[in-house]
Amino acid sequence: MIRALREEYLNKNLKPSFKSGYTSIRVWSCYYSSEIGPLVILKKGGRITVIYYLEIVKKHYVPFYKCIVEKYRLKVVL
């Protein structure tokens, strides 16, 4: 294929030479000051619904919150 001058690096003329093999993941986490909460790997694909998000909060954030309140003797309402 003959290309015009300066066309060799246009996107339409480039082909990937390899696949990286990397996979994307979605994660959720929280923190308070210097305290780092749990790192949760979210299920693959689909959308994050309110119900799914609340499940994550109940299962992972609430226990973390309770530990922080106890550790720092905070008077914070959730």
C-alpha positions in Angstrom: 0.0 0.0 0.0 1.4 3.4 -1.0 0.6 6.2 1.4 0.9 9.9 0.9 3.6 11.8 2.7 3.1 11.9 6.5 0.2 9.4 6.5 2.1 6.4 8.0 1.2 7.4 11.6 -2.5 8.2 11.1 -4.7 6.0 13.3 -6.4 4.4 10.3 -3.0 3.1 9.1 -1.8 1.7 12.5 -2.5 -1.8 13.7 -1.8 -3.0 17.2 1.2 -5.4 17.3 0.2 -7.2 20.5 -2.4 -7.5 23.2 -1.3 -6.6 26.7 -3.4 -9.2 28.5 -4.4 -6.7 31.2 -7.9 -6.7 32.5 -9.7 -3.7 33.9 -11.4 -4.0 37.2 -13.6 -1.7 39.2 -13.0 -1.1 42.9 -14.6 0.7 45.8 -12.9 1.9 48.9 -13.2 4.5 51.7 -11.0 6.3 54.1 -11.1 8.5 57.2 -8.0 10.7 57.8 -5.1 8.4 57.6 -7.2 5.2 58.1 -7.8 3.3 54.9 -10.9 1.2 54.6 -11.4 -2.0 52.7 -10.7 -2.3 49.0 -13.6 -4.1 47.4 -13.4 -5.5 43.9 -16.7 -5.0 42.2 -18.5 -7.6 40.1 -17.6 -7.5 36.4 -19.8 -5.8 33.9 -23.2 -4.2 34.3 -24.1 -1.1 36.0 -23.8 -0.3 39.7 -27.4 0.0 40.9 -28.5 1.7 44.1 -29.3 -1.7 45.6 -25.8 -3.1 44.8 -24.1 0.1 46.1 -26.1 -0.1 49.4 -25.0 -3.8 49.7 -21.4 -2.7 49.5 -21.9 0.1 52.0 -23.6 -2.2 54.5 -21.1 -5.0 54.1 -17.9 -3.0 54.0 -18.4 0.6 55.1 -20.5 0.2 58.2 -18.0 -2.1 59.9 -15.2 0.3 59.0 -17.2 3.2 60.3 -17.9 1.4 63.6 -14.2 0.7 64.1 -13.3 4.3 63.4 -16.0 5.6 65.8 -14.7 3.3 68.5 -11.1 4.0 67.9 -11.4 7.8 67.9 -14.3 8.0 70.2 -16.2 10.1 67.7 -19.7 11.3 68.3 -20.8 11.2 64.7 -24.1 10.1 63.4 -24.1 7.9 60.3 
